[in-house]
């Protein structure tokens, strides 16, 4: 049995035992789109590390120290040796804090996952930023890019103060986020994805910005397995629209729609070299991180 590390609780977002395990893990993108800065992700370009990558033709202006003179002597043509260059990846975390996230600990779980991905990015010497939105205002609540262990407390403090409420659709939150974001890498989108907006356009824009999509849907237990025993009136928490329904075949239709929506989001992400997974807000945080996401290769 794993025991809780001794000492005061570092953050209300993550138990110390979870934080201890996260320190040994890293975000694992598929495409490894990175900025040209130092980090733990290797990219095959000319660089100063000792790991040989490939050759390419010499062009005017290249550093002659990397010319392979043995090949030049045999072929009378200069070829440049390429080495693995350690580059920095931007881990951008986007938190949907609109009104629909205020039910059944959905926003709390989104905060926990935001902190977890932030910690893995910071300790992986990556640039980490966090953006939260809950209204349609043009300027979102944002933690500017930071890096290193020294930024962990700043990360926790920012995420802890994210407040829920408002009617901003997810796709609008993504559009606003992109107005301020700079850098290639991974974008972790934490939301219930309960929107009727154009998610295809939003995901296209993330992909075009050089961001690999990690879509994590957080739903409450009643959204995954609703119980309706009599006539009810449904009220949209963001638009305040209402719908009177009777049980009958409603549950079956709802589940069919939810599963279709989930498959559509999964396909949209995959077709853009991204990933998507649906989770329950009552699932164990450790199971989500260390079993579900790790098993799927999102983190290593």
N, C-alpha and C positions, 0 to 999 in steps of 0.2 A: 504494500500500500504506500502511495506517495504521500509524504507529509508536507504540511504547509511550512515554507521557509520561515525562520524566526525573524523577529524585528517588526517594526511598525508597518502598517499597510501603506504602500507607496502611493496608490491611487484608488479611489472609489470605483473606478471603471474596471480594473482588472485585479483579481486576487493575486497575491504575491507568487503563489505556486504556478499560476498561468503565466505571469510575467517572466518567471524564471525559465520556463520552457520556451517562450517566445524569443528569448535572447539567443537561442541556438538555432533559430529558423530564419529563413529568408523568403521573400516574395519570388516566385518562379514564373516569369513570363514565357510565352511561347516564342514571340518574335524578337525579344530583346532589343527593342528600339530604345536607344539611349542617347544622352547628350554627350558631347565630346569633353567630358570631364572625368576625374578619377572616381572610381567606384568598384564594386565587386563583380561587375558583369563584363565578361570579355567580349570583344568585338574584333573581327579580323581586319585591322588596318595597320598601316605602318606605325610602329610605336617603339617604346624603349624597354619593353619587358623582354625576358629571355625565351619566351615561348614562340617558336617559329610557326608561321601561319601559311605563307604562300610566296610565290614570285609574281612580279609584274614587270612590264617593260619600263625601262628608265625614261623619264621625260625631263626636259630642261627645268632646273630649279630643285630637283630632288636632292636629298642629302647623300653625297657620294660615299659617306661612311657605311651606307647600307647596300652598296653595290656588291654583288657576288663576283669577285675578281677571278675565281676559278672558272666559272661559267664564261666570263668574258674572254679568258685565255683560250678556251676551247671553241667558242662560237663567234668570237670577235663582235659580240653584241652585249651591251650592258643590261643586266636584269637587276631589279631591286628586290632585296629580301624584305618580306613583310612579317611583322610580329604581332602577337595579340596585344592590343592596347586596352588597358583597364579603363572602362568608362562608367560614367555615373548615370543611373536611371532615375527618372522622376516618378515618384509614387504619389499620385494625386487621389485623394479620398473625397468623395462627394456624398454628403449626407442629406437625404430628404427629411426635412423637419416639418413638413406641412401637417395640417390637422388630422389627416387620415392615419398618421403615424403615432397619434397619441393614445391609441387603444392597445390594451393587452401587451404592454411592455415592448412594442415594436421600436419606438424611438430609443429606449434604453438599450436594446440589443444592437441597434445601428451604432450607437455611441461606443459600445464595447468593441464591436468589430472594427470601427474606425480607429480606436486606440490600438488594437492589436496590429493592424496593418501599418499604422504609423510607427510603432515600436520596431517592427521588423525592418521597415525602410530606414529608419534612423540608424539602427545598429548595423545595417548593411552598407553604411556610408552612402546612402542614396539621398536625394533631395526629396523631402516630404512636404506636401501642402494639404490642407483640409479646407473644404468649402461647404458651408451649410446654407440651405435656403428654405424659407417657409412662406414668403410672400413674393409677389411679382415685381419687387423693387429691382432696379437696374444694378445695384451694388450689393452683392451677397456678403454674408458674414464669412470672413476668410482668414485662415492662418497662412501667412506668407511662407514660401519655401524655406525650409531650414534643414539642418543635417546634424548628425552626431548625437552621442549619448547626452551631451549637455543640453539638448533641446527637448528631452523627454518631458520634463516638468512643464514646459511651455505648451507642449502638445496636450498633455493631460488637462491643464487648466483651460485651454481653449475648448476642448471637446466637452468638458463638464458643464460649461456655461451655454451650450447650444440649447435654445428654447424651441419648443414645438408650437405650432399654430399657423394659421394662414392658408391660403388657397392656391399656392403656386403649383402648377402642374409640373411633373417631373421633366418633361421635354423642355419647358421654359427654363427650369433650373439649370439644365445642361447647357442651353444656349447662353445663359448669363455667365456661367462658369467659364466658358470658352472665350469670353471677351477679355478675361483677366489672366488666363492660363498661358504659360510659356514653358515648353519643354516636352520632349518625347519620353515615352515610358509606359506606365500602367495607370489606368483610372479605375478605382474601385467605387462602383455606384451602389450605394446602400439605400434601398427604397422598398416600399410594398408594390411598386409598379402598377398601382391602381389608377390608371389614366386611360382616357379615350383619345389622347393626342397622338401625334405622328412620331412614334418611337423610331421608325426606320430612318427618318431624317436626322433625328438626334444622334443615333448610333453612327450614322454615316459621317457626321461632323466630328465625332470623337475619333473615329478611325482615320479620317483625313488629317486630323491634327497630330497623327503619329502616336496615338494612345491605344494600347491594348486594353480591351474592355473586360473587366472582372465584374459582372453583374450579380449582385446578391439580393435576392428577394426575401424580405422579412414579412411573414404573414402571421396573424394571430390565430390561436386555436379555433375560434369561431368562424374565421374566414376559410380555414382548411376543412372544417367539418361542422357546418352550421346546423343548429337544431331549431326547427320552426314547427311549433305544435298547434298554431292557430293563425287566424288572420293577423297580419302585422303591417305596420307602415315603416318603410325604410326611408331614412333621411341621410342624404349625402352630407358628410361633415364639412365639406369644402364649398359646395355650391348651394347647399340647403335645399336642393331639389328633393321631392318626395315620390314614393311609389308604394301603392297599396297592393299587397300580394296575399295569396292564399297558398297553403303548403302544396298539396297535390303533387304535381310533377316538378315543382319549382326547384327542389333541392337537386334533382338529377340534372335539370337544365343548367343550374348554376355550376355544378361540378364539371359538366361538359365544357362550359364556357371558360372556367378557370384553367382547366387542363389544356384547352386549346390555346389560351393566352400564354400559358407557360411554355408550351412547345414553340409558339411563334417567337417569343423572346429568346429562347435557346437557339433557334435557327438563325435569327437576326445576328446574335452575338457570334455564333460559330462561323457564319459566312463572312464575317469581318475579322477572322482570326482571334476571336475573343471567347469568353466563357460565360455561362449563366447557370445559377443554381437557385432553387427555392428552398427556404428554411422556415422553421416555426420559431416564434419568439420565445417559446417555452422549452425549446431544445437546450440541452446543456451546452454552455459556451465552449467547454473543453471538447465536447464531442464534435461540435461544428468545426472548430479550428484543427484539432489534432487527429480527428478521424475523417470527417467528411472532406474538408478542403485539402488536407495533406494527402489523403488517399487519392484524390483526383489530380494531384500534382500542382495545385495552386500555390502551395508553399512547400519548401523542402528544408 
